[in-house]
Structure formats: C-alpha cells, structure tokens
Amino acid sequence: MLLSISGDIDYRYGGTGEEYRSWITPLDDLSQDEAMQTFEKLTGVRMGEAVTVPVMQGRTLTCRNAVKGVGCFSFSELCERALGAADYIAVSQHFHHVVLTGIPEFTIADRDLMRRFILLIDELYNRKVKLCCTARTGVNSLFRGQTSEFDEVFAFDRTVSRLNEMQTKEYRELPHLSDL
C-alpha cells in the first residue's frame, strides 16, 4: 500500500492546522500579526496587561503584554538589555508560553546578543516553556558566518538544536516545569 505524505502540515512541528506555528519568518507585518494571533489563540485576548515578574534581591522584569501565563516580549526587551540568567529563570518560571518577536540573524560581531539569546533559550528549554518566535530567517540560518574559534559559535549550535526540538509536537506536549 502506498501512502502519500505530501501536504502543507509538518506534523513534527505542531500537529494540526489548529495549532500555531512556532517559528515565523521573515520579519514583517504579516509575521508580527501571526505572532499576535498566536498570543490571542493562547489567551483569548489580543492584548494583555503589563505584568511585573520578580527576579531576585528586589529586582523585577516587566512584560508589557501578558495574560494567563503567556508573555509577549520583543528580542530587544530580552536580549539587547543588560539581563542575565536570573532574569531568564524568572521569565521561564512565570510564563508557560513566550511569544518572542524580532529575532535577527547573528554574526560573530553580535557575541553579546548571542550570549544572552543562548542563555534565554537554555532557561526556556530547561523549564519546557513553549515558544513562538518571529525571526529574520529560519532556525538553521540564524548564525551568518564562518565556523570560528569563539565559544559562542559552538554554544549557538546547541541553541539551534534546542530551538528545532522546541518546535516539535513532542516538546509542546511536555508539562511546564515552573519549579526545578
């Protein structure tokens, strides 16, 4: 018996068409709108409210658009500011879904941004946070450049692997681990 597997749905990355795409490219108004539609699917509202997340030692982090354990952040809010592991742990504990918009392509000149992005994805992955992203390019093309001696390039390979896994149906069915 011959079974056709062609079609528009890749069941490894999200199952039925009723679910959402977790990696949306390219960065444009359509991708931003799709990310906000995903936020609405997850929460029932298009726009949430500002939520302050305690980090540590009195520090806090504000998510400008959050509701029901779903937080929407821009890449610049989480990775272009002086944030670190404690901030990302707090985000991953507080939110079971994160919508992250505006992920750029990286070059080795972007090492600081890469480090923060790697830390962010590590913490989201460790706590099984579900992720929906808008990005300039596909996951496997996020780093633009030659292999180099910099540690960030090797760590970024692990991040790409995690991002690919985070798109799978199996990952998306895992329970959120707010406490480790």
N, CA and C of each residue as an Amber inpcrd file, in Angstrom:
protein
   540
   0.8390000  -1.1780000   0.0000000   0.0000000   0.0000000   0.0000000
   0.8880000   1.2480000   0.0000000   0.5910000   2.1900000  -0.8430000
   1.3370000   3.4430000  -0.9520000   0.5540000   4.5320000  -0.2540000
   1.2050000   5.2480000   0.6490000   0.5680000   6.3090000   1.4160000
   1.2580000   7.6250000   1.0930000   0.4960000   8.5870000   0.6420000
   1.0580000   9.8970000   0.3300000   1.2380000  10.6980000   1.6110000
   2.4030000  11.2740000   1.7720000   2.6520000  12.0960000   2.9570000
   2.8790000  13.5550000   2.5760000   2.5230000  13.9140000   1.3610000
   2.6880000  15.3070000   0.9570000   1.5640000  16.1340000   1.5730000
   1.7970000  17.4050000   1.6910000   0.7930000  18.2900000   2.2520000
   1.4420000  19.4830000   2.9130000   0.6060000  20.3620000   3.4100000
   1.0940000  21.6060000   3.9860000   1.4540000  21.5080000   5.4610000
   1.0710000  20.4220000   6.1270000   1.2990000  20.3170000   7.5600000
   2.4570000  19.3730000   7.8310000   3.4510000  19.8720000   8.5400000
   4.5390000  19.0240000   9.0130000   4.2080000  18.6750000  10.4520000
   3.7600000  17.4600000  10.6850000   3.2510000  17.0740000  11.9930000
   4.3320000  17.0310000  13.0670000   5.6060000  17.0410000  12.6830000
   6.6590000  17.1240000  13.6950000   6.6630000  18.4910000  14.3450000
   6.2070000  19.4850000  13.6250000   6.2710000  20.8610000  14.1080000
   4.8840000  21.4260000  14.3520000   4.1460000  20.7900000  15.2350000
   2.9340000  21.4240000  15.7070000   1.6490000  20.7040000  15.4080000
   1.6520000  19.6270000  14.6830000   0.4250000  18.8550000  14.5180000
  -0.5550000  19.4790000  13.5680000  -1.7730000  19.6440000  13.9930000
  -2.8480000  20.0810000  13.1220000  -2.7590000  21.5550000  12.8110000
  -3.4960000  21.9640000  11.7950000  -3.5360000  23.3670000  11.4180000
  -4.1770000  24.2540000  12.4640000  -4.8610000  23.6710000  13.4620000
  -5.4860000  24.4500000  14.5190000  -4.4590000  24.9590000  15.5250000
  -3.2860000  24.3630000  15.5380000  -2.2380000  24.8150000  16.4330000
  -1.4950000  25.9680000  15.7710000  -0.4950000  26.4680000  16.4320000
   0.2210000  27.6210000  15.8980000   1.6100000  27.2300000  15.3960000
   2.1100000  28.0410000  14.4650000   3.4960000  27.8720000  14.0400000
   4.3790000  28.4710000  15.1170000   5.4490000  27.7920000  15.4390000
   6.3070000  28.3000000  16.5000000   7.5020000  29.0920000  15.9680000
   7.7640000  29.0300000  14.6880000   8.8660000  29.8000000  14.0980000
   8.3370000  30.4660000  12.8420000   8.1920000  31.7910000  12.8980000
   7.5380000  32.5430000  11.8280000   8.5640000  33.4660000  11.1790000
   8.7290000  33.3370000   9.8750000   9.6460000  34.1810000   9.1140000
   8.9320000  34.6990000   7.8800000   9.4720000  35.7290000   7.2430000
  10.5270000  36.6490000   7.6620000   9.9490000  37.6990000   8.6080000
  10.7760000  38.6220000   9.0570000  10.2890000  39.7060000   9.9140000
   9.5650000  40.7270000   9.0540000   8.2720000  40.7730000   9.2060000
   7.4650000  41.7580000   8.5050000   6.1480000  41.9140000   9.2440000
   5.2630000  42.7350000   8.7130000   3.9750000  42.9710000   9.3770000
   3.1440000  41.7000000   9.4620000   3.2270000  40.8370000   8.4370000
   2.4550000  39.5880000   8.4520000   2.9250000  38.6480000   9.5620000
   4.2370000  38.5530000   9.7510000   4.7400000  37.6760000  10.8130000
   4.3800000  38.2360000  12.1900000   4.4590000  39.5380000  12.3510000
   4.0740000  40.1590000  13.6240000   2.5930000  39.8980000  13.9020000
   1.7650000  40.0240000  12.8770000   0.3310000  39.7770000  13.0430000
   0.0720000  38.3080000  13.3930000   0.7880000  37.3860000  12.7560000
   0.6190000  35.9680000  13.0700000   1.0300000  35.6670000  14.5120000
   2.1020000  36.3040000  14.9750000   2.5270000  36.1080000  16.3630000
   1.4520000  36.6090000  17.3230000   0.8430000  37.7330000  17.0130000
  -0.2060000  38.2620000  17.8880000  -1.4720000  37.4010000  17.8050000
  -1.7350000  36.8030000  16.6580000  -2.8530000  35.8520000  16.5580000
  -2.5830000  34.6270000  17.4240000  -1.3390000  34.1920000  17.4670000
  -0.9610000  33.0730000  18.3340000  -1.1800000  33.4450000  19.7900000
  -0.7560000  34.6440000  20.1710000  -0.9840000  35.1240000  21.5390000
  -2.4840000  35.0750000  21.8490000  -3.2900000  35.5160000  20.9040000
  -4.7470000  35.5210000  21.0990000  -5.3130000  34.1000000  21.1980000
  -4.7990000  33.1760000  20.3840000  -5.2270000  31.7730000  20.4830000
  -4.9280000  31.2010000  21.8550000  -3.7740000  31.5540000  22.3970000
  -3.3460000  31.0130000  23.6870000  -4.0650000  31.6430000  24.8670000
  -4.4730000  32.9060000  24.7230000  -5.0040000  33.6440000  25.8720000
  -6.4770000  34.0310000  25.7610000  -6.9780000  34.1010000  24.5310000
  -8.3500000  34.5640000  24.3340000  -8.4680000  36.0640000  24.1790000
  -7.3470000  36.7870000  24.2870000  -7.3480000  38.2420000  24.1060000
  -6.1920000  38.6460000  23.2060000  -6.3750000  39.7310000  22.4850000
  -5.3180000  40.2200000  21.5830000  -4.2160000  40.9570000  22.3550000
  -4.6260000  41.6470000  23.4090000  -3.6630000  42.4310000  24.1910000
  -3.9020000  42.1640000  25.6650000  -2.8450000  41.7630000  26.3500000
  -2.9310000  41.5200000  27.7830000  -2.6310000  42.7880000  28.5540000
  -1.9960000  42.6190000  29.6880000  -1.6480000  43.7590000  30.5300000
  -0.1950000  43.6430000  30.9540000   0.3270000  44.7140000  31.4860000
   1.7040000  44.6940000  31.9830000   1.7630000  43.8530000  33.2500000
   2.7670000  42.9720000  33.3080000   2.9750000  42.1050000  34.4600000
   4.4150000  42.2800000  34.9210000   4.5880000  42.4870000  36.2200000
   5.9220000  42.6090000  36.7890000   6.3250000  41.2740000  37.3960000
   7.4510000  40.7590000  36.9360000   7.9560000  39.4600000  37.3720000
   9.1050000  39.6880000  38.3480000   9.0040000  39.1430000  39.5660000
  10.1330000  39.2740000  40.4930000  11.3240000  38.4590000  39.9970000
  12.5120000  39.0390000  40.0650000  13.7150000  38.3550000  39.6060000
  14.4990000  37.8500000  40.8180000  15.1290000  38.7510000  41.5360000
  15.8610000  38.4080000  42.7590000  16.3310000  39.6820000  43.4310000
  16.5340000  39.6190000  44.7270000  17.0530000  40.7410000  45.5110000
  16.3410000  42.0530000  45.2000000  15.0120000  41.9760000  45.0700000
  14.2090000  43.1640000  44.8200000  14.1410000  43.6030000  43.3680000
  14.9170000  42.9720000  42.5050000  14.8660000  43.3370000  41.0750000
  13.6250000  42.7210000  40.4420000  13.1000000  43.3930000  39.4270000
  11.9390000  42.9000000  38.7000000  12.1600000  43.0730000  37.2030000
  11.3360000  42.3970000  36.4520000  11.3320000  42.4950000  34.9910000
   9.8770000  42.6620000  34.5810000   9.5920000  43.6050000  33.7120000
   8.2240000  43.8540000  33.2990000   7.9790000  43.3110000  31.9000000
   6.8950000  42.5690000  31.7850000   6.3890000  42.1310000  30.4770000
   5.2050000  43.0370000  30.1610000   5.2850000  43.7620000  29.0700000
   4.2450000  44.7350000  28.7320000   2.9550000  44.1050000  28.2220000
   3.0080000  42.8220000  27.8200000   1.8270000  42.1630000  27.2560000
   1.7880000  40.7310000  27.7570000   1.0190000  40.4930000  28.8030000
   0.9590000  39.1540000  29.3940000  -0.4400000  38.8780000  29.9240000
  -0.8080000  37.6050000  29.9010000  -2.0750000  37.1620000  30.4880000
  -2.0580000  35.6370000  30.5600000  -2.6070000  35.0850000  31.6110000
  -2.7810000  33.6320000  31.7580000  -1.4950000  32.8320000  31.5620000
  -0.3660000  33.3140000  32.0440000   0.8900000  32.5800000  31.9320000
   1.5430000  32.6510000  30.5650000   1.0660000  33.5590000  29.7240000
   1.6440000  33.7680000  28.3940000   2.2100000  35.1820000  28.3610000
   3.4810000  35.2990000  28.0010000   4.1240000  36.6000000  27.9190000
   4.6310000  36.8740000  26.5240000   4.4590000  38.0980000  26.0830000
   4.9350000  38.5140000  24.7630000   6.0490000  39.5380000  24.9610000
   7.2180000  39.2300000  24.4160000   8.3940000  40.0910000  24.5240000
   8.9860000  40.3160000  23.1420000   9.6710000  41.4340000  22.9780000
  10.4790000  41.6170000  21.7750000  11.8870000  41.1120000  22.0900000
  12.6060000  40.7570000  21.0470000  14.0040000  40.3530000  21.1970000
  14.7860000  41.4470000  21.9060000  14.5450000  42.6990000  21.5270000
  15.3110000  43.7900000  22.1360000  15.0150000  43.9000000  23.6330000
  13.7890000  43.6370000  24.0740000  13.4700000  43.7050000  25.5020000
  14.2460000  42.6670000  26.3100000  14.4590000  41.4960000  25.7390000
  15.1030000  40.4240000  26.4850000  16.5920000  40.2490000  26.2000000
  17.0410000  40.6500000  25.0300000  18.4340000  40.3440000  24.6750000
  19.3040000  41.5550000  24.3710000  18.7240000  42.7190000  24.2050000
  19.5330000  43.9080000  23.9330000  19.7210000  44.7580000  25.1710000
  19.2150000  44.2800000  26.2990000  19.3980000  44.9520000  27.5890000
  20.3430000  44.1130000  28.4370000  20.8480000  44.7210000  29.4910000
  21.7820000  44.0130000  30.3850000  21.0110000  43.0760000  31.3080000
  20.5550000  41.9620000  30.7460000  19.8600000  40.9340000  31.5060000
  20.7390000  39.6970000  31.5570000  20.4540000  38.8300000  32.5050000
  21.2550000  37.6200000  32.6430000  20.4170000  36.4330000  33.0350000
  21.0890000  35.3880000  33.4610000  20.4350000  34.1130000  33.7640000
  19.3000000  34.2700000  34.7670000  19.4790000  35.0750000  35.8160000
  18.4250000  35.2340000  36.8290000  17.1450000  35.7940000  36.2070000
  17.2850000  36.7230000  35.2700000  16.1220000  37.2950000  34.5920000
  15.4160000  36.2280000  33.7570000  16.1950000  35.4460000  33.0460000
  15.6260000  34.4300000  32.1690000  15.0130000  33.2810000  32.9710000
  15.5880000  32.9730000  34.1210000  14.9890000  31.9700000  35.0020000
  13.6230000  32.4760000  35.4720000  13.5550000  33.7440000  35.8740000
  12.2890000  34.3170000  36.3300000  11.2330000  34.2690000  35.2220000
  11.6140000  34.6140000  34.0070000  10.6790000  34.5440000  32.8720000
  10.2030000  33.1150000  32.6720000  11.1350000  32.1710000  32.6960000
  10.7710000  30.7780000  32.4270000   9.9420000  30.1590000  33.5530000
  10.0770000  30.6650000  34.7640000   9.2440000  30.1890000  35.8670000
   7.8430000  30.7780000  35.7890000   7.7530000  32.0310000  35.3890000
   6.4790000  32.7490000  35.4070000   5.5760000  32.4320000  34.2170000
   6.1730000  32.2000000  33.0500000   5.3940000  32.0140000  31.8250000
   5.5410000  30.5940000  31.2910000   4.4360000  29.9640000  30.9470000
   4.4920000  28.6410000  30.3210000   4.5630000  28.7550000  28.8020000
   4.1860000  29.9150000  28.2540000   4.3450000  30.2160000  26.8310000
   4.9840000  31.5980000  26.7100000   5.9290000  31.7240000  25.7760000
   6.5400000  33.0150000  25.4740000   6.4350000  33.2450000  23.9770000
   5.9310000  34.4200000  23.6170000   5.9490000  34.8850000  22.2350000
   7.1050000  35.8750000  22.1650000   8.0830000  35.5660000  21.3200000
   9.3010000  36.3730000  21.2010000   9.3910000  36.8990000  19.7750000
   9.3590000  38.2110000  19.6190000   9.3340000  38.8020000  18.2820000
  10.6530000  39.5000000  17.9460000  10.9900000  39.4540000  16.6620000
  12.1060000  40.2490000  16.1590000  13.4900000  39.6520000  16.3020000
  13.6080000  38.3360000  16.2410000  14.9370000  37.7160000  16.3520000
  15.7220000  37.9900000  15.0690000  16.9110000  38.5850000  15.1870000
  17.7130000  38.8910000  13.9990000  18.5660000  37.7040000  13.5820000
  19.2860000  37.8840000  12.4920000  20.3820000  36.9700000  12.1740000
  21.5670000  37.4260000  13.0150000  22.4680000  36.4980000  13.3290000
  23.6240000  36.8230000  14.1500000  24.9030000  36.6250000  13.3510000
  25.8860000  37.4680000  13.6560000  27.2520000  37.2670000  13.1830000
  28.1280000  37.2160000  14.4320000  29.3650000  36.8780000  14.2750000
  30.2580000  36.7910000  15.4270000  30.4260000  38.1670000  16.0870000
  30.1710000  39.2310000  15.3530000  30.2280000  40.5760000  15.9290000
  29.1050000  40.8030000  16.9460000  28.0960000  39.9420000  16.9270000
  26.9510000  40.0420000  17.8410000  27.0990000  39.1160000  19.0460000
  28.3210000  38.8690000  19.4780000  28.5670000  37.8890000  20.5500000
  27.7710000  38.1720000  21.8220000  27.6560000  39.4340000  22.2270000
  26.9010000  39.7450000  23.4500000  25.4240000  39.3830000  23.2860000
  24.8530000  39.7250000  22.1510000  23.4560000  39.3570000  21.8860000
  23.2980000  37.8430000  21.8250000  24.2510000  37.1900000  21.1850000
  24.2100000  35.7220000  21.0890000  24.2490000  35.0860000  22.4710000
  25.1250000  35.5980000  23.3380000  25.2370000  35.0390000  24.6980000
  23.9080000  35.1450000  25.4340000  23.2840000  36.3140000  25.3560000
  22.0010000  36.4950000  26.0430000  20.9320000  35.6020000  25.4260000
  20.9040000  35.5150000  24.1190000  19.9150000  34.6700000  23.4420000
  20.1230000  33.2020000  23.8190000  21.3610000  32.7670000  23.8610000
  21.6810000  31.3880000  24.2570000  21.1870000  31.1320000  25.6840000
  21.4790000  32.0510000  26.6050000  21.0160000  31.9100000  27.9920000
  19.4920000  31.8630000  28.0670000  18.8390000  32.7330000  27.3260000
  17.3750000  32.7680000  27.3140000  16.8050000  31.4350000  26.8450000
  17.2810000  30.9550000  25.7200000  16.7640000  29.6900000  25.1750000
  17.0910000  28.5350000  26.1160000  18.2730000  28.5200000  26.7160000
  18.6130000  27.4670000  27.6780000  17.5930000  27.4190000  28.8160000
  17.2600000  28.5650000  29.3940000  16.3230000  28.5850000  30.5210000
  14.9120000  28.2170000  30.0900000  14.4730000  28.7100000  28.9330000
  13.1410000  28.3490000  28.4430000  13.0710000  26.8480000  28.1830000
  14.1060000  26.3120000  27.5870000  14.1650000  24.8800000  27.2720000
  14.1850000  24.0410000  28.5520000  14.9960000  24.4210000  29.5210000
  15.1060000  23.6520000  30.7670000  13.7750000  23.5340000  31.4910000
  12.9400000  24.5580000  31.3850000  11.6520000  24.5480000  32.0920000
  10.4940000  24.2000000  31.1720000  10.8080000  23.7950000  29.9500000
   9.8100000  23.3360000  28.9750000   8.7820000  24.4150000  28.6430000
   9.2520000  25.6630000  28.5550000   8.4040000  26.7660000  28.1330000
   8.1480000  26.6060000  26.6350000   6.9190000  26.8130000  26.2270000
   6.5650000  26.7460000  24.8140000   6.8720000  28.1070000  24.1990000
   7.3790000  28.0940000  22.9760000   7.9110000  29.2960000  22.3650000
   7.3220000  29.5060000  20.9800000   6.9060000  30.7390000  20.7200000
   6.5050000  31.1670000  19.3810000   7.3660000  32.3770000  19.0490000
   8.0670000  32.3350000  17.9130000   9.0160000  33.3900000  17.5620000
   8.7580000  33.9570000  16.1780000   9.0780000  35.2330000  16.0210000
   9.2370000  35.7930000  14.6860000  10.7270000  36.0590000  14.5160000
  11.2310000  35.7200000  13.3390000  12.6670000  35.8380000  13.1090000
  12.9470000  36.2490000  11.6730000  14.1100000  36.8310000  11.5000000
  14.5220000  37.2650000  10.1630000  14.6700000  36.0770000   9.2090000
  15.0750000  34.9360000   9.7660000  15.3630000  33.7790000   8.9310000
  15.0030000  32.4930000   9.6670000  15.1490000  31.3810000   8.9940000
  14.8830000  30.0920000   9.6070000  15.8600000  29.7810000  10.7220000
  15.4790000  28.8520000  11.5900000  16.3010000  28.4900000  12.7510000
  17.7160000  28.1190000  12.3360000  17.8510000  27.2880000  11.3210000
  19.1680000  26.7820000  10.9290000  20.0360000  27.8230000  10.2280000
  19.4660000  28.9900000   9.9450000  20.2230000  30.0570000   9.2830000
  20.4340000  31.2690000  10.1750000  20.1730000  31.1450000  11.4590000
  20.2840000  32.2980000  12.3680000  21.6980000  32.8390000  12.4790000
  22.6940000  31.9560000  12.4310000  24.0770000  32.4200000  12.5060000
  24.6350000  32.5460000  11.1020000  25.0890000  33.7510000  10.7740000
  25.6370000  34.0280000   9.4540000  27.1270000  34.2560000   9.6070000
  27.8860000  33.3200000   9.1630000  29.3280000  33.4810000   9.2620000
  30.0260000  32.1490000   9.1870000  31.3110000  32.2190000   9.2820000
  32.1340000  31.0260000   9.2200000  32.2840000  30.4230000  10.6100000
  32.5180000  29.1300000  10.6480000  32.8600000  28.4890000  11.9080000
  34.1150000  29.1620000  12.4250000  34.1410000  29.4060000  13.7140000
  35.3010000  30.1050000  14.2700000  35.7100000  29.4880000  15.5870000
  36.7260000  30.0660000  16.1730000  37.2390000  29.5630000  17.4340000
  36.4550000  30.0860000  18.6360000  35.4780000  30.9390000  18.4250000
  34.7280000  31.5150000  19.5330000  33.7760000  30.4900000  20.1400000
  33.7280000  30.4440000  21.4680000  32.8530000  29.5140000  22.1800000
  31.3880000  29.7150000  21.8260000  31.0110000  30.9510000  21.5540000
  29.6100000  31.2480000  21.2530000  29.1070000  30.4790000  20.0370000
  29.9610000  30.2530000  19.0720000  29.5460000  29.5290000  17.8600000
  29.1760000  28.1000000  18.2190000  29.9650000  27.4570000  19.0720000
  29.6650000  26.0820000  19.4840000  28.4030000  26.0490000  20.3430000
  28.2690000  27.0050000  21.2500000  27.0760000  27.0730000  22.0960000
  25.8440000  27.3770000  21.2600000  26.0150000  28.1690000  20.2130000
  24.8780000  28.5190000  19.3590000  24.3690000  27.2930000  18.6070000
  25.2570000  26.3780000  18.2440000  24.8260000  25.1270000  17.6060000
  23.8650000  24.3690000  18.5160000  24.1490000  24.3380000  19.8120000
  23.2470000  23.6800000  20.7720000  21.9110000  24.4250000  20.8360000
  21.9680000  25.7450000  20.7830000  20.7510000  26.5540000  20.8150000
  19.8780000  26.2590000  19.6040000  20.4800000  26.1610000  18.4380000
  19.7280000  25.8300000  17.2220000  19.0770000  24.4670000  17.3710000
  19.8100000  23.5080000  17.9090000  19.2520000  22.1800000  18.1360000
  18.0510000  22.2500000  19.0850000  18.1820000  23.0270000  20.1420000
  17.0740000  23.1730000  21.0990000  15.8830000  23.8680000  20.4570000
  16.1410000  24.9090000  19.6780000  15.0400000  25.6030000  19.0010000
  14.2970000  24.6620000  18.0630000  15.0310000  23.8150000  17.3570000
  14.3760000  22.8350000  16.4890000  13.5300000  21.8680000  17.3050000
  14.0620000  21.3960000  18.4190000  13.2930000  20.4780000  19.2690000
  12.0620000  21.1680000  19.8560000  12.1930000  22.4400000  20.2120000
  11.0890000  23.1690000  20.8250000   9.9130000  23.3380000  19.8680000
  10.1220000  23.1300000  18.5870000   9.0520000  23.2250000  17.6040000
   8.2870000  21.9170000  17.4410000   8.7890000  20.8390000  17.9980000
   8.1610000  19.5380000  17.7850000   6.9070000  19.3660000  18.6350000
   6.0410000  18.5430000  18.1550000   4.8070000  18.2120000  18.8610000
   5.1290000  17.5730000  20.2140000   6.1320000  16.7210000  20.2440000
   6.5160000  16.0480000  21.4910000   6.9320000  17.0530000  22.5650000
   7.7270000  18.0330000  22.1840000   8.1520000  19.0490000  23.1490000
   6.9510000  19.8590000  23.6170000   6.1020000  20.2420000  22.6810000
   4.9650000  21.0990000  23.0130000   3.9510000  20.4040000  23.9130000
   4.0270000  19.0850000  23.9780000   3.1270000  18.3300000  24.8620000
   3.7080000  18.1270000  26.2600000   4.9750000  18.4950000  26.4660000
   5.6020000  18.3390000  27.7800000   5.0350000  19.3730000  28.7600000
   4.9090000  18.9980000  30.0280000   4.4090000  19.9700000  31.0200000
   5.4600000  21.0320000  31.3260000   4.9800000  22.2330000  31.5990000
   5.8420000  23.3370000  32.0170000   6.4190000  23.0210000  33.3860000
   7.6970000  23.2550000  33.5500000   8.3740000  22.9980000  34.8250000
   8.6980000  24.3280000  35.4900000   7.7150000  24.9260000  36.1410000
   7.9440000  26.2430000  36.7350000   8.9640000  26.1680000  37.8670000
   9.0080000  25.0350000  38.5660000   9.9810000  24.8450000  39.6480000
  10.8460000  23.6560000  39.3360000  12.1540000  23.8450000  39.4450000
  13.0800000  22.7240000  39.2430000  13.6980000  22.3240000  40.5630000
